[in-house]
Amino acid sequence: MRRISEKGVVDTMKAFASSVLLLWEKHMLEGRQGMMANKYMDSDLRVMERDEQSMRKALDAQSKKLALVSSRWYKTVIHQLKVKWG
């Protein structure tokens, strides 16, 4: 069996530890970037949900106005028909 020098083992272990540290730092950086992206996406999502809620309120208000106008128009037409046809 071939013998490996102590220096070779130490150098190899240092290189391995350095590689693990670099991978860990990369992983942590990606995690932070992901958290920031999620933070911005959460913020954007809240804005979009608020906008959607505002649009729904405006649509409901418009629908109520249209129903009221339609109802008044219908009543006016019925009244005119009654007056005309007696």
Phi and psi restraints in degrees (value plus and minus 20) as a CYANA .aco file:
   2 ARG   PHI    -101.8   -61.8
   2 ARG   PSI     118.8   158.8
   3 ARG   PHI    -111.2   -71.2
   3 ARG   PSI     124.0   164.0
   4 ILE   PHI    -132.3   -92.3
   4 ILE   PSI     116.4   156.4
   5 SER   PHI     -90.6   -50.6
   5 SER   PSI     132.7   172.7
   6 GLU   PHI     -80.2   -40.2
   6 GLU   PSI     -60.6   -20.6
   7 LYS   PHI     -81.5   -41.5
   7 LYS   PSI     -61.4   -21.4
   8 GLY   PHI     -81.8   -41.8
   8 GLY   PSI     -61.6   -21.6
   9 VAL   PHI     -85.1   -45.1
   9 VAL   PSI     -66.0   -26.0
  10 VAL   PHI     -82.5   -42.5
  10 VAL   PSI     -64.7   -24.7
  11 ASP   PHI     -81.9   -41.9
  11 ASP   PSI     -62.8   -22.8
  12 THR   PHI     -85.0   -45.0
  12 THR   PSI     -62.2   -22.2
  13 MET   PHI     -84.4   -44.4
  13 MET   PSI     -59.8   -19.8
  14 LYS   PHI     -83.5   -43.5
  14 LYS   PSI     -63.3   -23.3
  15 ALA   PHI     -83.1   -43.1
  15 ALA   PSI     -61.9   -21.9
  16 PHE   PHI     -83.2   -43.2
  16 PHE   PSI     -66.8   -26.8
  17 ALA   PHI     -82.0   -42.0
  17 ALA   PSI     -59.8   -19.8
  18 SER   PHI     -83.5   -43.5
  18 SER   PSI     -63.1   -23.1
  19 SER   PHI     -83.5   -43.5
  19 SER   PSI     -63.3   -23.3
  20 VAL   PHI     -82.8   -42.8
  20 VAL   PSI     -62.3   -22.3
  21 LEU   PHI     -82.1   -42.1
  21 LEU   PSI     -63.5   -23.5
  22 LEU   PHI     -82.7   -42.7
  22 LEU   PSI     -62.9   -22.9
  23 LEU   PHI     -83.7   -43.7
  23 LEU   PSI     -61.7   -21.7
  24 TRP   PHI     -83.9   -43.9
  24 TRP   PSI     -63.9   -23.9
  25 GLU   PHI     -82.5   -42.5
  25 GLU   PSI     -60.0   -20.0
  26 LYS   PHI     -83.3   -43.3
  26 LYS   PSI     -63.6   -23.6
  27 HIS   PHI     -81.8   -41.8
  27 HIS   PSI     -64.6   -24.6
  28 MET   PHI     -84.8   -44.8
  28 MET   PSI     -60.9   -20.9
  29 LEU   PHI     -82.3   -42.3
  29 LEU   PSI     -64.6   -24.6
  30 GLU   PHI     -83.2   -43.2
  30 GLU   PSI     -58.8   -18.8
  31 GLY   PHI     -82.7   -42.7
  31 GLY   PSI     -63.5   -23.5
  32 ARG   PHI     -84.2   -44.2
  32 ARG   PSI     -63.1   -23.1
  33 GLN   PHI     -83.0   -43.0
  33 GLN   PSI     -60.0   -20.0
  34 GLY   PHI     -83.6   -43.6
  34 GLY   PSI     -60.6   -20.6
  35 MET   PHI     -84.7   -44.7
  35 MET   PSI     -60.7   -20.7
  36 MET   PHI     -85.5   -45.5
  36 MET   PSI     -62.3   -22.3
  37 ALA   PHI     -81.6   -41.6
  37 ALA   PSI     -63.4   -23.4
  38 ASN   PHI     -83.5   -43.5
  38 ASN   PSI     -58.6   -18.6
  39 LYS   PHI     -80.7   -40.7
  39 LYS   PSI     -66.1   -26.1
  40 TYR   PHI     -88.1   -48.1
  40 TYR   PSI     -58.2   -18.2
  41 MET   PHI     -86.3   -46.3
  41 MET   PSI     -60.3   -20.3
  42 ASP   PHI     -80.9   -40.9
  42 ASP   PSI     -63.6   -23.6
  43 SER   PHI     -82.7   -42.7
  43 SER   PSI     -66.9   -26.9
  44 ASP   PHI     -82.1   -42.1
  44 ASP   PSI     -59.8   -19.8
  45 LEU   PHI     -84.3   -44.3
  45 LEU   PSI     -61.7   -21.7
  46 ARG   PHI     -82.0   -42.0
  46 ARG   PSI     -61.2   -21.2
  47 VAL   PHI     -83.8   -43.8
  47 VAL   PSI     -64.4   -24.4
  48 MET   PHI     -83.5   -43.5
  48 MET   PSI     -60.4   -20.4
  49 GLU   PHI     -85.4   -45.4
  49 GLU   PSI     -59.6   -19.6
  50 ARG   PHI     -83.0   -43.0
  50 ARG   PSI     -63.5   -23.5
  51 ASP   PHI     -83.3   -43.3
  51 ASP   PSI     -61.8   -21.8
  52 GLU   PHI     -82.5   -42.5
  52 GLU   PSI     -61.9   -21.9
  53 GLN   PHI     -82.9   -42.9
  53 GLN   PSI     -62.2   -22.2
  54 SER   PHI     -82.9   -42.9
  54 SER   PSI     -62.6   -22.6
  55 MET   PHI     -84.6   -44.6
  55 MET   PSI     -60.0   -20.0
  56 ARG   PHI     -83.8   -43.8
  56 ARG   PSI     -60.9   -20.9
  57 LYS   PHI     -83.1   -43.1
  57 LYS   PSI     -64.3   -24.3
  58 ALA   PHI     -83.6   -43.6
  58 ALA   PSI     -60.8   -20.8
  59 LEU   PHI     -85.7   -45.7
  59 LEU   PSI     -62.3   -22.3
  60 ASP   PHI     -81.8   -41.8
  60 ASP   PSI     -63.9   -23.9
  61 ALA   PHI     -82.3   -42.3
  61 ALA   PSI     -63.2   -23.2
  62 GLN   PHI     -84.7   -44.7
  62 GLN   PSI     -60.0   -20.0
  63 SER   PHI     -83.2   -43.2
  63 SER   PSI     -61.0   -21.0
  64 LYS   PHI     -84.2   -44.2
  64 LYS   PSI     -61.6   -21.6
  65 LYS   PHI     -82.6   -42.6
  65 LYS   PSI     -64.6   -24.6
  66 LEU   PHI     -83.3   -43.3
  66 LEU   PSI     -59.9   -19.9
  67 ALA   PHI     -84.2   -44.2
  67 ALA   PSI     -60.5   -20.5
  68 LEU   PHI     -85.0   -45.0
  68 LEU   PSI     -66.6   -26.6
  69 VAL   PHI     -82.8   -42.8
  69 VAL   PSI     -64.0   -24.0
  70 SER   PHI     -81.9   -41.9
  70 SER   PSI     -62.8   -22.8
  71 SER   PHI     -83.5   -43.5
  71 SER   PSI     -63.9   -23.9
  72 ARG   PHI     -83.6   -43.6
  72 ARG   PSI     -62.3   -22.3
  73 TRP   PHI     -82.4   -42.4
  73 TRP   PSI     -64.9   -24.9
  74 TYR   PHI     -80.3   -40.3
  74 TYR   PSI     -65.3   -25.3
  75 LYS   PHI     -83.4   -43.4
  75 LYS   PSI     -58.7   -18.7
  76 THR   PHI     -84.8   -44.8
  76 THR   PSI     -65.1   -25.1
  77 VAL   PHI     -82.5   -42.5
  77 VAL   PSI     -64.6   -24.6
  78 ILE   PHI     -81.8   -41.8
  78 ILE   PSI     -63.9   -23.9
  79 HIS   PHI     -81.0   -41.0
  79 HIS   PSI     -65.2   -25.2
  80 GLN   PHI     -82.9   -42.9
  80 GLN   PSI     -59.4   -19.4
  81 LEU   PHI     -84.8   -44.8
  81 LEU   PSI     -60.7   -20.7
  82 LYS   PHI     -84.1   -44.1
  82 LYS   PSI     -62.1   -22.1
  83 VAL   PHI     -84.8   -44.8
  83 VAL   PSI     -63.9   -23.9
  84 LYS   PHI     -88.9   -48.9
  84 LYS   PSI     -62.6   -22.6
  85 TRP   PHI    -119.2   -79.2
  85 TRP   PSI     -22.2    17.8
